Amino acid sequence: MTLLDEILSFNQDFVEKKGYEPYMTSKFPDKHLVIFTCMDTRIIELLHKAMNIKNGDAKIVKNAGAILTSPFDSTMRSLLVAIYQLQADEVYVIGHHDCGMTGLKGETVLGHMKERGVEEQTIEALTHAGLDLEEWLTGFDRVEDSVSRSVGIIKNHPLMDQKVPVHGLVIDPETGKLDLVINGYEN
Ligand SMILES: [Zn+2]
């Protein structure tokens, strides 16, 4: 049985047995917050439990490292939609210790791409087209700096509602302990 078959078979059972009932809620976040965090496997449930966030409480945006790549990337768009369309009144940027993006070098990722069959000329063509692939694929040195940088981009965004607090935190992926990096109420 493939993973897809396994998931579809479980899903059929889940729906038939009305496993969804405890999770029924609306698209508006009851706690009026939007969280931007990392896609790390260790914090799928841990982050929510450690923050007392339940289904229906928050809008959640995730990517590798909780990194805003540009003020007009899809993450920033998601945050703006959460604020202006979906009643999120606070933003929480939450990085985590031991993140896969810590110390990640773009050239390492490009090396793995080549090993798996991406042609050197494809990379060259994209580079000639003006894409800095190495920079695009590079992570960060310190998670606190990355969180601060993302908070700064959000806070200073020209389309941002200046009354919305933007907090920066770092979570321990084992214990769930949150360390405050930026208190958005004070900035
Ligand atoms: Zn991470």
Residues whose N, C-alpha, C, O or C-beta is under 5 A from the ligand:
A	BS01	ZN	C38 D40 G65 C99 G100
